[in-house]
């Protein structure tokens, strides 16, 4: 998952991190002074909670002064004095925002959460004051209208077009009451989406399953028992503690023989922020309503129509057709897989219908028997440090990247490590921050973001600072961090996003790196997952952490044989999320939603393949679309999966370490950002449009039922 930090949503494609100086800066605030660390890396060792709000206030004041100077310039509007100046404006605020909002996700506390709610209206007002500045928009429009006559290079033309589009899509043409209404909507949305995320984190941390009777651990592998024992010890408790964080929740659901406890865990996980003091139901309805109102003000019938106009898919109709066609083609496979698991469970003495809390358990047992493979067998070969080195080595093989840990650069938490990234010629490309383990101050999931994005100004280049945040299995007193195969895949995925950020090239940061349309941004991440099941790659690093024995060929064969296990089920599950997202954001009247659960059930009923449980709700914990940047965009995971399946087929044809293919992928995709239309970039790489059936072929499915 690629996240954009901050709440300056409406200007995120216009304002980025650039160098500027201000004599007004508060010299004692490390957020407002130039860092003396290598590469000007953030001074995390000096930043305190009390620095944030004054830094926001000062940075907003500076940003306003910069914007005013552009809007009130008496000279004729030009690319240099308007479009380019806008791109350079707000550097200080972007820097403060990137640090604060990244840390608010990865290492938050009560004070930071309150600051986030306090500054969000300030940032929304600042953003609105830019986008709704009539004099400023007139200057932008003037340059845009004559862009073909100004001897601009392609990158400058692209920046001009994207800047104009950013204004037009964010209310610049609104007048009077409509303009005021737009301001209020953005202000409320900035706060309420934050509140959704804060509720979700609190609800996740609220639940624990504390076990003191060892007989209730029946079926759990030793690595799960050790991790839950360490969790209990951290909380000064006896026995074993299980949480709703993925490294704890997932293995418990896969291995616990205690069906009652599995049900308890599943209900807790799937009812987060539903019906308790952190209930998000009213917030969901309000977010959806506000987004609809904003879309209507801008002339769109739905939020989805507004969002998708700027994506590869372009229309709601195209997305819904894509989702429904893929559902129709994969649903028969998913149903067959469910039947197989039910039949297997029945044969093994289970006399009930498979419920959602049974599926992981019985499917894991079936997989273990059919393929003779499971996480307990694989984990010893996937020690985190070995996997990290292997992925760095893969990046070296493909793109010539060298990673060197730098222990002198400050970090925001002891778990975090920093690596310098250079190319084969020694050119510095990026800093990479990695933060692997769960904690109560970090939200769940895995994501990539940046503390600084790549840019060039006055011949001086600023290279990016990329952050990779995960929630992986922690080390215990008995063993190092050993990854499940799913976690291994996740790290490859997020590292793909990191490559997209680290290899950015261009002058204007709003056009570089991961600043691309939503249904293209997952291509670099999802293509990396393919190497997880490639024998040559696995053989290059996978050794037993205790014995040093190389992973046996027969075990690699089992990994490859099992790679499409439950692919139908997995596809339908992801499609369910995309369908739910599109339903919420395709409504054209707030009256369509009276009850969140009823609306959700109706939306996804055709994709239901396991029994429906009344006491749970997906939407109240669906952070991707209600507090993240994937509203009307969750389909993009599947959309990009089609792209990556087709793209990786070229590696398969010519070699998974083929430098020529890798160089082309870097040149045409990873380094290009948003310098050209996403479809054109893909065609430049593949020499044709993607084949629609590539994904089905990858999973061993035909396009027919």
FIZA-251863 format. One record per residue (C-alpha): x, y, z; residue number from 1. Coordinates in steps of 0.25 Angstrom, whole numbers, plus 5000, padded with zeros to 4 digits. Example, Ala and Ser with C-alpha at 12.3 -4.5 7.8 and 13.67 -1.06 7.14 Angstrom:
((5049; 4982; 5031); 1) ((5055; 4996; 5029); 2) 
% end
This chain:
((5000; 5000; 5000); 1) ((5005; 5014; 4996); 2) ((5000; 5025; 5005); 3) ((5001; 5040; 5004); 4) ((5002; 5047; 5017); 5) ((4996; 5060; 5022); 6) ((4983; 5066; 5020); 7) ((4986; 5076; 5010); 8) ((4978; 5068; 5000); 9) ((4974; 5078; 4990); 10) ((4988; 5083; 4987); 11) ((4996; 5070; 4989); 12) ((4999; 5070; 4974); 13) ((5003; 5085; 4974); 14) ((5011; 5087; 4987); 15) ((5024; 5079; 4990); 16) ((5037; 5079; 4997); 17) ((5047; 5089; 4991); 18) ((5058; 5098; 4997); 19) ((5055; 5112; 5002); 20) ((5059; 5121; 5013); 21) ((5052; 5129; 5023); 22) ((5057; 5139; 5033); 23) ((5044; 5137; 5041); 24) ((5047; 5123; 5045); 25) ((5047; 5119; 5060); 26) ((5062; 5115; 5061); 27) ((5060; 5106; 5073); 28) ((5049; 5097; 5066); 29) ((5056; 5085; 5059); 30) ((5044; 5085; 5049); 31) ((5047; 5099; 5044); 32) ((5063; 5098; 5043); 33) ((5071; 5092; 5033); 34) ((5076; 5078; 5038); 35) ((5091; 5076; 5040); 36) ((5089; 5061; 5038); 37) ((5095; 5054; 5026); 38) ((5087; 5057; 5014); 39) ((5079; 5067; 5022); 40) ((5071; 5055; 5028); 41) ((5060; 5059; 5038); 42) ((5065; 5061; 5052); 43) ((5056; 5051; 5059); 44) ((5065; 5051; 5071); 45) ((5062; 5066; 5074); 46) ((5047; 5066; 5070); 47) ((5037; 5067; 5082); 48) ((5022; 5067; 5082); 49) ((5022; 5082; 5086); 50) ((5029; 5086; 5073); 51) ((5018; 5081; 5064); 52) ((5007; 5092; 5065); 53) ((5017; 5104; 5066); 54) ((5024; 5098; 5053); 55) ((5010; 5097; 5046); 56) ((5006; 5111; 5050); 57) ((5019; 5117; 5045); 58) ((5020; 5108; 5032); 59) ((5006; 5112; 5028); 60) ((5009; 5127; 5030); 61) ((5021; 5125; 5021); 62) ((5013; 5118; 5011); 63) ((5002; 5128; 5011); 64) ((5013; 5139; 5008); 65) ((5019; 5131; 4997); 66) ((5005; 5129; 4990); 67) ((5001; 5143; 4992); 68) ((5014; 5148; 4985); 69) ((5010; 5139; 4973); 70) ((4995; 5143; 4973); 71) ((4999; 5158; 4974); 72) ((5010; 5159; 4964); 73) ((5007; 5170; 4955); 74) ((5015; 5164; 4944); 75) ((5009; 5156; 4933); 76) ((5007; 5141; 4937); 77) ((5018; 5132; 4932); 78) ((5022; 5118; 4934); 79) ((5033; 5122; 4943); 80) ((5026; 5133; 4951); 81) ((5013; 5125; 4953); 82) ((5013; 5110; 4951); 83) ((5028; 5107; 4955); 84) ((5027; 5117; 4967); 85) ((5014; 5109; 4971); 86) ((5022; 5096; 4971); 87) ((5033; 5102; 4979); 88) ((5023; 5108; 4989); 89) ((5020; 5102; 5003); 90) ((5033; 5094; 5004); 91) ((5034; 5097; 5019); 92) ((5019; 5092; 5021); 93) ((5021; 5080; 5013); 94) ((5033; 5076; 5021); 95) ((5026; 5078; 5034); 96) ((5014; 5071; 5029); 97) ((5021; 5059; 5024); 98) ((5029; 5057; 5037); 99) ((5017; 5059; 5046); 100) ((5006; 5051; 5038); 101) ((5016; 5039; 5036); 102) ((5019; 5038; 5050); 103) ((5004; 5040; 5054); 104) ((5002; 5027; 5046); 105) ((5015; 5019; 5051); 106) ((5018; 5024; 5065); 107) ((5006; 5032; 5070); 108) ((5001; 5036; 5084); 109) ((4990; 5043; 5090); 110) ((4996; 5057; 5089); 111) ((4999; 5055; 5074); 112) ((4985; 5050; 5071); 113) ((4980; 5063; 5078); 114) ((4990; 5071; 5070); 115) ((4985; 5064; 5057); 116) ((4971; 5068; 5060); 117) ((4975; 5082; 5063); 118) ((4983; 5085; 5051); 119) ((4975; 5078; 5041); 120) ((4965; 5090; 5040); 121) ((4977; 5099; 5039); 122) ((4982; 5091; 5027); 123) ((4969; 5090; 5020); 124) ((4967; 5105; 5021); 125) ((4981; 5107; 5016); 126) ((4978; 5098; 5004); 127) ((4965; 5104; 5001); 128) ((4971; 5118; 5001); 129) ((4980; 5114; 4990); 130) ((4971; 5106; 4981); 131) ((4959; 5116; 4983); 132) ((4969; 5128; 4981); 133) ((4962; 5135; 4968); 134) ((4974; 5143; 4965); 135) ((4984; 5132; 4966); 136) ((4975; 5123; 4958); 137) ((4974; 5134; 4947); 138) ((4989; 5133; 4946); 139) ((4989; 5118; 4945); 140) ((4978; 5118; 4935); 141) ((4986; 5129; 4926); 142) ((4998; 5120; 4926); 143) ((4990; 5108; 4923); 144) ((4983; 5114; 4911); 145) ((4995; 5118; 4904); 146) ((5004; 5106; 4908); 147) ((5006; 5102; 4894); 148) ((5012; 5116; 4890); 149) ((5022; 5117; 4901); 150) ((5034; 5108; 4897); 151) ((5032; 5099; 4909); 152) ((5038; 5086; 4909); 153) ((5029; 5073; 4911); 154) ((5031; 5073; 4926); 155) ((5028; 5088; 4928); 156) ((5015; 5085; 4919); 157) ((5011; 5074; 4928); 158) ((5013; 5082; 4941); 159) ((5005; 5093; 4935); 160) ((4993; 5083; 4931); 161) ((4994; 5076; 4944); 162) ((4994; 5089; 4952); 163) ((4982; 5095; 4944); 164) ((4974; 5081; 4946); 165) ((4977; 5082; 4961); 166) ((4971; 5095; 4962); 167) ((4959; 5092; 4954); 168) ((4956; 5079; 4961); 169) ((4957; 5086; 4975); 170) ((4947; 5097; 4974); 171) ((4954; 5108; 4967); 172) ((4942; 5111; 4958); 173) ((4932; 5111; 4969); 174) ((4926; 5124; 4973); 175) ((4919; 5130; 4985); 176) ((4911; 5121; 4994); 177) ((4916; 5109; 4987); 178) ((4930; 5113; 4989); 179) ((4927; 5115; 5004); 180) ((4921; 5101; 5005); 181) ((4933; 5095; 4998); 182) ((4942; 5100; 5009); 183) ((4933; 5095; 5020); 184) ((4932; 5081; 5014); 185) ((4948; 5080; 5012); 186) ((4950; 5085; 5027); 187) ((4940; 5075; 5033); 188) ((4946; 5064; 5024); 189) ((4960; 5066; 5028); 190) ((4955; 5064; 5043); 191) ((4945; 5053; 5042); 192) ((4954; 5044; 5033); 193) ((4965; 5046; 5044); 194) ((4955; 5042; 5055); 195) ((4951; 5029; 5047); 196) ((4966; 5025; 5047); 197) ((4968; 5028; 5062); 198) ((4955; 5021; 5066); 199) ((4960; 5009; 5058); 200) ((4974; 5009; 5065); 201) ((4967; 5010; 5078); 202) ((4958; 4998; 5075); 203) ((4969; 4990; 5070); 204) ((4977; 4992; 5083); 205) ((4965; 4990; 5092); 206) ((4964; 4975; 5089); 207) ((4973; 4965; 5095); 208) ((4971; 4950; 5097); 209) ((4978; 4946; 5110); 210) ((4980; 4931; 5112); 211) ((4985; 4925; 5125); 212) ((4981; 4911; 5123); 213) ((4991; 4904; 5114); 214) ((4981; 4894; 5109); 215) ((4974; 4905; 5101); 216) ((4987; 4906; 5093); 217) ((4984; 4893; 5086); 218) ((4988; 4893; 5071); 219) ((4997; 4905; 5072); 220) ((5011; 4904; 5067); 221) ((5023; 4907; 5076); 222) ((5026; 4920; 5069); 223) ((5012; 4925; 5071); 224) ((5012; 4921; 5086); 225) ((5026; 4928; 5088); 226) ((5021; 4941; 5081); 227) ((5008; 4941; 5090); 228) ((5017; 4938; 5103); 229) ((5026; 4950; 5099); 230) ((5014; 4959; 5097); 231) ((5008; 4955; 5111); 232) ((5022; 4958; 5117); 233) ((5022; 4972; 5110); 234) ((5009; 4974; 5117); 235) ((5014; 4969; 5131); 236) ((5004; 4957; 5130); 237) ((5005; 4943; 5132); 238) ((5001; 4933; 5121); 239) ((4999; 4937; 5107); 240) ((4993; 4949; 5100); 241) ((4987; 4949; 5086); 242) ((4984; 4963; 5079); 243) ((4977; 4967; 5066); 244) ((4990; 4971; 5060); 245) ((4993; 4962; 5048); 246) ((5005; 4954; 5053); 247) ((4997; 4950; 5065); 248) ((4983; 4949; 5059); 249) ((4986; 4942; 5046); 250) ((4994; 4930; 5052); 251) ((4983; 4928; 5063); 252) ((4972; 4927; 5053); 253) ((4980; 4917; 5044); 254) ((4985; 4907; 5055); 255) ((4976; 4908; 5068); 256) ((4968; 4896; 5070); 257) ((4959; 4903; 5079); 258) ((4947; 4907; 5071); 259) ((4940; 4916; 5081); 260) ((4953; 4924; 5083); 261) ((4954; 4925; 5068); 262) ((4940; 4930; 5067); 263) ((4943; 4941; 5078); 264) ((4955; 4945; 5071); 265) ((4949; 4946; 5057); 266) ((4937; 4954; 5063); 267) ((4946; 4964; 5070); 268) ((4954; 4966; 5057); 269) ((4943; 4968; 5048); 270) ((4935; 4977; 5057); 271) ((4945; 4987; 5060); 272) ((4939; 5001; 5062); 273) ((4925; 4995; 5061); 274) ((4916; 4996; 5073); 275) ((4925; 5000; 5083); 276) ((4931; 5014; 5089); 277) ((4939; 5015; 5076); 278) ((4927; 5012; 5067); 279) ((4930; 5018; 5053); 280) ((4916; 5016; 5047); 281) ((4912; 5030; 5047); 282) ((4925; 5035; 5043); 283) ((4924; 5025; 5031); 284) ((4911; 5031; 5027); 285) ((4916; 5045; 5029); 286) ((4929; 5043; 5021); 287) ((4921; 5038; 5009); 288) ((4911; 5049; 5010); 289) ((4921; 5060; 5010); 290) ((4929; 5054; 4998); 291) ((4916; 5053; 4990); 292) ((4913; 5067; 4994); 293) ((4927; 5072; 4989); 294) ((4925; 5064; 4976); 295) ((4912; 5070; 4973); 296) ((4917; 5084; 4975); 297) ((4928; 5081; 4965); 298) ((4918; 5076; 4955); 299) ((4919; 5061; 4957); 300) ((4907; 5052; 4961); 301) ((4916; 5043; 4970); 302) ((4929; 5043; 4978); 303) ((4933; 5031; 4969); 304) ((4931; 5039; 4956); 305) ((4939; 5050; 4962); 306) ((4951; 5041; 4966); 307) ((4951; 5032; 4954); 308) ((4952; 5043; 4944); 309) ((4966; 5045; 4947); 310) ((4970; 5030; 4947); 311) ((4973; 5020; 4936); 312) ((4959; 5014; 4937); 313) ((4953; 5028; 4935); 314) ((4938; 5024; 4939); 315) ((4930; 5017; 4949); 316) ((4924; 5009; 4938); 317) ((4938; 5004; 4934); 318) ((4941; 5000; 4948); 319) ((4928; 4993; 4951); 320) ((4929; 4985; 4938); 321) ((4944; 4981; 4941); 322) ((4940; 4977; 4955); 323) ((4927; 4969; 4951); 324) ((4934; 4963; 4939); 325) ((4945; 4958; 4948); 326) ((4936; 4953; 4959); 327) ((4928; 4945; 4948); 328) ((4940; 4939; 4944); 329) ((4946; 4935; 4957); 330) ((4934; 4933; 4966); 331) ((4932; 4918; 4961); 332) ((4947; 4915; 4965); 333) ((4945; 4921; 4978); 334) ((4932; 4913; 4981); 335) ((4939; 4901; 4977); 336) ((4950; 4904; 4986); 337) ((4940; 4906; 4998); 338) ((4934; 4892; 4994); 339) ((4947; 4886; 4995); 340) ((4950; 4891; 5008); 341) ((4936; 4887; 5013); 342) ((4938; 4873; 5008); 343) ((4952; 4872; 5014); 344) ((4947; 4877; 5028); 345) ((4935; 4867; 5027); 346) ((4944; 4856; 5024); 347) ((4952; 4859; 5036); 348) ((4941; 4859; 5046); 349) ((4935; 4873; 5045); 350) ((4920; 4872; 5045); 351) ((4916; 4887; 5043); 352) ((4916; 4897; 5032); 353) ((4929; 4904; 5030); 354) ((4928; 4918; 5036); 355) ((4937; 4929; 5034); 356) ((4945; 4926; 5047); 357) ((4947; 4912; 5042); 358) ((4952; 4915; 5028); 359) ((4966; 4919; 5031); 360) ((4967; 4907; 5040); 361) ((4962; 4896; 5031); 362) ((4969; 4902; 5018); 363) ((4982; 4902; 5025); 364) ((4981; 4888; 5029); 365) ((4976; 4884; 5015); 366) ((4988; 4892; 5009); 367) ((4998; 4885; 5019); 368) ((4993; 4871; 5015); 369) ((4991; 4874; 5000); 370) ((5004; 4881; 4998); 371) ((5012; 4877; 5011); 372) ((5015; 4891; 5013); 373) ((5011; 4901; 5024); 374) ((5017; 4914; 5032); 375) ((5024; 4905; 5043); 376) ((5031; 4898; 5032); 377) ((5035; 4910; 5024); 378) ((5038; 4921; 5034); 379) ((5052; 4916; 5038); 380) ((5056; 4919; 5024); 381) ((5051; 4933; 5024); 382) ((5058; 4940; 5035); 383) ((5055; 4955; 5034); 384) ((5070; 4959; 5033); 385) ((5072; 4949; 5022); 386) ((5060; 4953; 5014); 387) ((5064; 4968; 5015); 388) ((5078; 4965; 5009); 389) ((5072; 4956; 4998); 390) ((5062; 4967; 4994); 391) ((5073; 4977; 4994); 392) ((5081; 4968; 4986); 393) ((5070; 4966; 4976); 394) ((5069; 4981; 4975); 395) ((5084; 4981; 4972); 396) ((5083; 4970; 4961); 397) ((5071; 4977; 4954); 398) ((5075; 4992; 4956); 399) ((5089; 4992; 4961); 400) ((5085; 4998; 4975); 401) ((5094; 4997; 4987); 402) ((5089; 4998; 5002); 403) ((5097; 5002; 5013); 404) ((5092; 5003; 5027); 405) ((5095; 5017; 5034); 406) ((5094; 5016; 5049); 407) ((5097; 5031; 5051); 408) ((5085; 5036; 5045); 409) ((5074; 5038; 5055); 410) ((5061; 5030; 5055); 411) ((5048; 5032; 5062); 412) ((5047; 5019; 5069); 413) ((5058; 5009; 5073); 414) ((5052; 4998; 5064); 415) ((5055; 5007; 5051); 416) ((5067; 5005; 5043); 417) ((5073; 5014; 5032); 418) ((5080; 5010; 5019); 419) ((5087; 5019; 5009); 420) ((5084; 5015; 4995); 421) ((5094; 5017; 4984); 422) ((5095; 5013; 4969); 423) ((5107; 5005; 4963); 424) ((5114; 5018; 4960); 425) ((5113; 5023; 4974); 426) ((5102; 5033; 4972); 427) ((5093; 5035; 4985); 428) ((5079; 5032; 4981); 429) ((5071; 5031; 4994); 430) ((5070; 5028; 5009); 431) ((5061; 5016; 5013); 432) ((5055; 5016; 5026); 433) ((5050; 5002; 5030); 434) ((5040; 5000; 5042); 435) ((5036; 4985; 5043); 436) ((5029; 4982; 5056); 437) ((5015; 4984; 5062); 438) ((5013; 4993; 5074); 439) ((5001; 5000; 5080); 440) ((5006; 5013; 5075); 441) ((5005; 5008; 5060); 442) ((4993; 5005; 5052); 443) ((4992; 4992; 5046); 444) ((4996; 4988; 5032); 445) ((5008; 4991; 5023); 446) ((5011; 5003; 5015); 447) ((5021; 5012; 5008); 448) ((5022; 5027; 5009); 449) ((5033; 5038; 5008); 450) ((5039; 5048; 5018); 451) ((5044; 5055; 5005); 452) ((5041; 5054; 4990); 453) ((5051; 5055; 4979); 454) ((5053; 5069; 4972); 455) ((5062; 5078; 4965); 456) ((5063; 5093; 4967); 457) ((5073; 5103; 4962); 458) ((5082; 5091; 4958); 459) ((5082; 5085; 4972); 460) ((5075; 5072; 4973); 461) ((5068; 5067; 4986); 462) ((5068; 5052; 4986); 463) ((5056; 5045; 4994); 464) ((5055; 5039; 5008); 465) ((5046; 5027; 5007); 466) ((5039; 5020; 5018); 467) ((5035; 5006; 5019); 468) ((5026; 5002; 5030); 469) ((5021; 4988; 5033); 470) ((5015; 4979; 5045); 471) ((5023; 4967; 5044); 472) ((5025; 4955; 5054); 473) ((5034; 4961; 5065); 474) ((5047; 4954; 5070); 475) ((5045; 4946; 5083); 476) ((5055; 4942; 5094); 477) ((5055; 4928; 5087); 478) ((5057; 4932; 5072); 479) ((5059; 4944; 5063); 480) ((5048; 4950; 5054); 481) ((5044; 4939; 5045); 482) ((5034; 4943; 5034); 483) ((5022; 4935; 5029); 484) ((5021; 4934; 5014); 485) ((5010; 4944; 5014); 486) ((5019; 4954; 5021); 487) ((5030; 4951; 5011); 488) ((5021; 4955; 5000); 489) ((5017; 4967; 5007); 490) ((5031; 4972; 5009); 491) ((5033; 4970; 4994); 492) ((5021; 4978; 4991); 493) ((5024; 4990; 4999); 494) ((5038; 4989; 4994); 495) ((5033; 4991; 4980); 496) ((5026; 5004; 4985); 497) ((5039; 5008; 4991); 498) ((5047; 5006; 4978); 499) ((5036; 5015; 4971); 500) ((5040; 5026; 4981); 501) ((5055; 5023; 4982); 502) ((5057; 5023; 4966); 503) ((5049; 5036; 4963); 504) ((5055; 5045; 4953); 505) ((5050; 5059; 4949); 506) ((5050; 5073; 4953); 507) ((5037; 5075; 4960); 508) ((5033; 5066; 4971); 509) ((5018; 5066; 4969); 510) ((5021; 5059; 4956); 511) ((5031; 5049; 4961); 512) ((5032; 5036; 4969); 513) ((5019; 5030; 4973); 514) ((5011; 5043; 4970); 515) ((5003; 5035; 4959); 516) ((4989; 5031; 4957); 517) ((4983; 5022; 4967); 518) ((4981; 5010; 4958); 519) ((4995; 5011; 4953); 520) ((5002; 5012; 4966); 521) ((5001; 4998; 4970); 522) ((5008; 4992; 4958); 523) ((5022; 4994; 4963); 524) ((5018; 4988; 4976); 525) ((5010; 4976; 4971); 526) ((5020; 4972; 4961); 527) ((5031; 4970; 4972); 528) ((5022; 4959; 4978); 529) ((5025; 4950; 4966); 530) ((5039; 4947; 4971); 531) ((5034; 4941; 4984); 532) ((5031; 4928; 4976); 533) ((5043; 4928; 4967); 534) ((5052; 4916; 4969); 535) ((5065; 4924; 4965); 536) ((5062; 4935; 4975); 537) ((5058; 4926; 4987); 538) ((5071; 4918; 4985); 539) ((5079; 4931; 4986); 540) ((5076; 4933; 5000); 541) ((5067; 4924; 5007); 542) ((5075; 4916; 5018); 543) ((5071; 4910; 5031); 544) ((5074; 4921; 5042); 545) ((5079; 4910; 5052); 546) ((5086; 4900; 5043); 547) ((5090; 4908; 5031); 548) ((5084; 4898; 5022); 549) ((5079; 4903; 5008); 550) ((5064; 4902; 5006); 551) ((5062; 4888; 5000); 552) ((5058; 4887; 4985); 553) ((5046; 4879; 4989); 554) ((5041; 4890; 4998); 555) ((5043; 4901; 4987); 556) ((5035; 4892; 4978); 557) ((5024; 4891; 4988); 558) ((5024; 4907; 4989); 559) ((5023; 4908; 4974); 560) ((5012; 4897; 4974); 561) ((5004; 4904; 4985); 562) ((5005; 4918; 4979); 563) ((4991; 4918; 4973); 564) ((4985; 4911; 4985); 565) ((4971; 4918; 4988); 566) ((4974; 4928; 4977); 567) ((4959; 4928; 4973); 568) ((4956; 4931; 4988); 569) ((4966; 4942; 4989); 570) ((4962; 4948; 4976); 571) ((4947; 4949; 4981); 572) ((4951; 4954; 4994); 573) ((4958; 4965; 4988); 574) ((4947; 4968; 4979); 575) ((4938; 4969; 4990); 576) ((4945; 4980; 4996); 577) ((4946; 4987; 4983); 578) ((4931; 4985; 4981); 579) ((4928; 4990; 4995); 580) ((4936; 5003; 4992); 581) ((4930; 5006; 4979); 582) ((4916; 5004; 4985); 583) ((4919; 5014; 4996); 584) ((4924; 5024; 4986); 585) ((4914; 5023; 4975); 586) ((4902; 5027; 4983); 587) ((4896; 5040; 4978); 588) ((4887; 5043; 4990); 589) ((4890; 5042; 5005); 590) ((4876; 5036; 5007); 591) ((4881; 5023; 5000); 592) ((4888; 5020; 5013); 593) ((4880; 5018; 5026); 594) ((4888; 5006; 5032); 595) ((4902; 5004; 5029); 596) ((4901; 4988; 5031); 597) ((4889; 4987; 5022); 598) ((4896; 4996; 5011); 599) ((4908; 4987; 5012); 600) ((4901; 4974; 5011); 601) ((4893; 4978; 4999); 602) ((4905; 4983; 4992); 603) ((4914; 4971; 4994); 604) ((4903; 4960; 4994); 605) ((4907; 4954; 4980); 606) ((4921; 4952; 4984); 607) ((4918; 4945; 4997); 608) ((4924; 4931; 4998); 609) ((4924; 4929; 5013); 610) ((4912; 4930; 5022); 611) ((4908; 4944; 5026); 612) ((4910; 4948; 5040); 613) ((4901; 4958; 5046); 614) ((4909; 4964; 5057); 615) ((4921; 4969; 5048); 616) ((4923; 4980; 5038); 617) ((4935; 4982; 5028); 618) ((4932; 4997; 5026); 619) ((4935; 5002; 5040); 620) ((4949; 4997; 5039); 621) ((4951; 5000; 5024); 622) ((4963; 5009; 5026); 623) ((4967; 5009; 5012); 624) ((4955; 5016; 5007); 625) ((4950; 5024; 5019); 626) ((4963; 5029; 5025); 627) ((4973; 5026; 5014); 628) ((4974; 5030; 5000); 629) ((4967; 5019; 4993); 630) ((4953; 5024; 4993); 631) ((4947; 5019; 4979); 632) ((4960; 5013; 4977); 633) ((4961; 5000; 4984); 634) ((4959; 4993; 4970); 635) ((4972; 4998; 4967); 636) ((4979; 4986; 4973); 637) ((4972; 4977; 4964); 638) ((4974; 4987; 4952); 639) ((4989; 4987; 4955); 640) ((4989; 4972; 4956); 641) ((4985; 4971; 4942); 642) ((4996; 4981; 4938); 643) ((5007; 4973; 4946); 644) ((5003; 4960; 4942); 645) ((5005; 4964; 4927); 646) ((5018; 4972; 4931); 647) ((5024; 4960; 4938); 648) ((5021; 4951; 4927); 649) ((5033; 4959; 4919); 650) ((5042; 4955; 4931); 651) ((5038; 4941; 4930); 652) ((5040; 4941; 4915); 653) ((5054; 4947; 4916); 654) ((5059; 4943; 4930); 655) ((5055; 4948; 4944); 656) ((5068; 4955; 4945); 657) ((5069; 4960; 4931); 658) ((5076; 4974; 4931); 659) ((5070; 4979; 4918); 660) ((5056; 4976; 4923); 661) ((5059; 4982; 4937); 662) ((5065; 4995; 4930); 663) ((5053; 4997; 4922); 664) ((5044; 4995; 4934); 665) ((5052; 5005; 4942); 666) ((5053; 5015; 4930); 667) ((5039; 5014; 4926); 668) ((5031; 5012; 4939); 669) ((5039; 5013; 4952); 670) ((5047; 5026; 4949); 671) ((5036; 5033; 4940); 672) ((5026; 5036; 4951); 673) ((5014; 5044; 4945); 674) ((5023; 5051; 4934); 675) ((5014; 5044; 4924); 676) ((5000; 5037; 4923); 677) ((5000; 5024; 4931); 678) ((4995; 5016; 4919); 679) ((5006; 5022; 4910); 680) ((5017; 5018; 4920); 681) ((5012; 5004; 4920); 682) ((5012; 5003; 4905); 683) ((5026; 5009; 4905); 684) ((5030; 4997; 4913); 685) ((5022; 4986; 4908); 686) ((5021; 4991; 4893); 687) ((5006; 4989; 4894); 688) ((4994; 4990; 4903); 689) ((4992; 4980; 4914); 690) ((4985; 4967; 4911); 691) ((4972; 4966; 4920); 692) ((4973; 4951; 4922); 693) ((4988; 4952; 4928); 694) ((4983; 4951; 4942); 695) ((4974; 4939; 4940); 696) ((4985; 4932; 4933); 697) ((4995; 4935; 4944); 698) ((4985; 4928; 4954); 699) ((4983; 4916; 4945); 700) ((4969; 4920; 4941); 701) ((4963; 4921; 4928); 702) ((4954; 4932; 4924); 703) ((4942; 4923; 4923); 704) ((4935; 4916; 4934); 705) 
% end
